[in-house]
Amino acid sequence: MSTPQLVVHRDKELMAQSAAARLITKIVDAQAARGSASVVLTGGRNGNGLLAALASSPARDAIDWSRLDLWWGDERYLPEGDPERNVTQARAALLDAVPVDPERVHAMPASDGPYGKDVDAAAAAYAEELAAASGPEDHGDVPTFDVLMLGVGPDTHVASLFPELPAVRETERTVVGVHGAPKPPPVRVSMTLPAIRAAREVWLLAAGEDKAQAAAIALSGAGEVQAPAAGAYGRGRTLWLLDSAAASRLPRALYPPASP
């Protein structure tokens, strides 16, 4: 378990640009060291803001897009192409503008795909895809992701792991179907905390006043069942990327002394 590190930015735009630059560097370094890189994307306004900032960055061409695997931490179980699906939003924000290898874009199943309405079967299939991509050097049934990004919800949820619901309590499976999510749509697919914790680095993104209480709770010793964001951490590094509004309720002891 890595101790959370915090970076607080002046506003959400600067946060997105800084995070995009940080991600480009991390991908390039991973490709130089290991030949390829593996990143888990997140949706929501902060995840999509980061992808849009990456798309507009001249430094994006430093990435070898043909040697990058992209995964998702969760997905709304909706038909392919639905505008609410994270992968649809990611394609619009970034993926359609870069030469990514389609075979290395690992979208979660859609509700009009081969598993129909059976979200649990869809989750099991994604777990199998993760396991097939893992190697002997990895820690269990998921690849050791270079970076896994998560948006933090106002209720402290990450991916589609909501406080007190069964998915956040899962300790064995790497991907689960989510039923009865408290925000629409109620049916989703999500990585679990064990899968999230396989990543070398976990980045948690929070911007806006509506995320301030969640950040304060998650960073103040709350339990992961009550505050799932508190249970999201990487093997080597756990990085909270916030804007000043989201950081406004943090205890001063946690506030980094020098943030951009």
Secondary structure, 3 states (H helix, E strand, C coil): CCCEEEEEECCHHHHHHHHHHHHHHHHHHHHHHHCCEEEEECCHHHHHHHHHHHHCCHHHHHCCHHHEEEEECEEECCCCCCCCCHHHHHHHHCHHHCCCCHHHECCCCCCCCCCCCCHHHHHHHHHHHHHHHCCCCCCCCCCCCCEEEEECCCCCCECCECCCCHHHHCCCCCEEEECCCCCCCCCEEEECHHHHCCCCEEEEEECCHHHHHHHHHHCCCCCCCCCHHHHCCCCCEEEEEEECCCCCCCCCCCCCCCCC
